[in-house]
Amino acid sequence: MPTPELPASELRSPELRTPGPPVAPAPRLPWPALLAMSTGGFVTIMTEALPAGVLPAMSADLGVGQSAAGQSVTLYAVGSIAAAIPLTAVTGRLPRKRLLLVAVGGFAAANAVTALSPSYPLTMAARFAAGLVAGLLWALLAGYARGIVTPEQRGRAMAVAMTGSTVALSVGVPAGTLLAGLTGWRATFGLMSVIAVALTGWMLLALPELPGREGRARTPVRQVLRIPGVATVLAVTATFVLAHNILYTYVAALLEPLGLDGRTDVVLLVIGLSSLVSVLGTGALIDRHLRTLTIASCVLLAVAALVIAAALLGRTGLPVYAAAAVWGLGFGGAATLLQTAVADASGPAGDIAQSLLVTCWNLGIAVAGMAGGLLLDHAGPTALPWSALVLLAVALAVTVGGRRHGFPGRE
């Protein structure tokens, strides 16, 4: 006997549906804590990059040449390189909140000394000290942001925590430079010290406690490097950051042959604003599309380098603005992508892996300054984008090859 068909209205009736388990709403992101960490990244990048905007006044006040004053940026990077791995290893068992507060307090002290220093050696010592705490802070931020959210929220939490660094580059440094022109470079560093003091209070109230490595021995660096995927991510970090900074450090030299030497600030602003768009997109997509986004970052930055190379060959400056927008889209979310990738690959050894990534990142900045300068002196500005293209081809190949470990597909 055939079963009679039920009307569609009855098929949709709640009484005829098998009830499933209630779906718990996804927890909200801890915005106050993540924004406090983002502000920590803002302070870090502002402290690092601000001398570039105030170099003439800084060098005149300290009685040294601009090249000597420029070493304040180099010493900061050297401090970060020197500190990231050993400080992360030594402090691994300490509570994360206490350690992060110490790092931000270090910025307050270093910037205060920079603002008040009457001598060049003392200023350089303060800059090196700022680099030391920066190396520690960057190694802490990623693990902290991931440690206070659910696994499904880790990518978005990282994106929020890293937004401050992009805001610093796109808006903070130009604004700080403008403020320094109105009030003096020392007042600007003093303001950064005040912000750091206020941030310690904010973090004290907003950050949840996060323990260190309770009862676990520190994983040796060599062993971390042997974890599948870690070396892959570090290789991509080194080549990608080196390519970006060969272009970014000498962007004024790239624009001069195109008659745009007076438009450097506009080009940097386009890069910065485009980077903000990239950060927002990364935060929305990273938890499911990390591999695709990393490949896209390499491709976009390569396209920007290619357009700049073509503009230099054709001696036309108009395409550079489009290249700057593409450049920012490729670079803006890179830090979040790479830190997430190395955290996923390293697992419990994440703190050491993050310190290795911070070291690779700062090495890329330091080597780019030297290598880019040599290329500029011996081969001219046209050599810079082509060198960046070679490095990005390597980064792209390693990323694509990291399908099993490092940059696995999540789609």
Buried (B, 14 or more C-beta within 10 A) or exposed (E): EEEEEEEEEEEEEEEEEEEEEEEEEEEEBBEEBBBBBBBBBBBBBBBBBBBBBBBEBBBEBBEBEEEEBBBBBBBBBBBBBBBBBEBBBEBBEEBBBBBBBBBBBBBBBBBBBBBBBEEBEBBBBBBBBBBBBBBBBBBBBBBBBBBBBEEEBBBBBBBBBBBBBBBBBBBBBBBBBEBBEEEBBBEBBBBBBEBBBEBBEBBEEBBEEBEBBEEEEBBEBEEBBEBEBBBBBBBBBBBBBBBBBBBBBBBBBBBBBBEBEEBBEBBBBBBBBBBBBBBBBBBEBBBBBBBBBBBBBBBBBBBBBBBBBEBBEEEEBEBBBBBBBBBBBBBBBBBBBBBBBBBBBBEEBBBBBBBBBBBBBBBBBBBBBEBBBEBBEEEEBBBBBBBBBEBBBBBBBBBEEBEEBBBBEEE
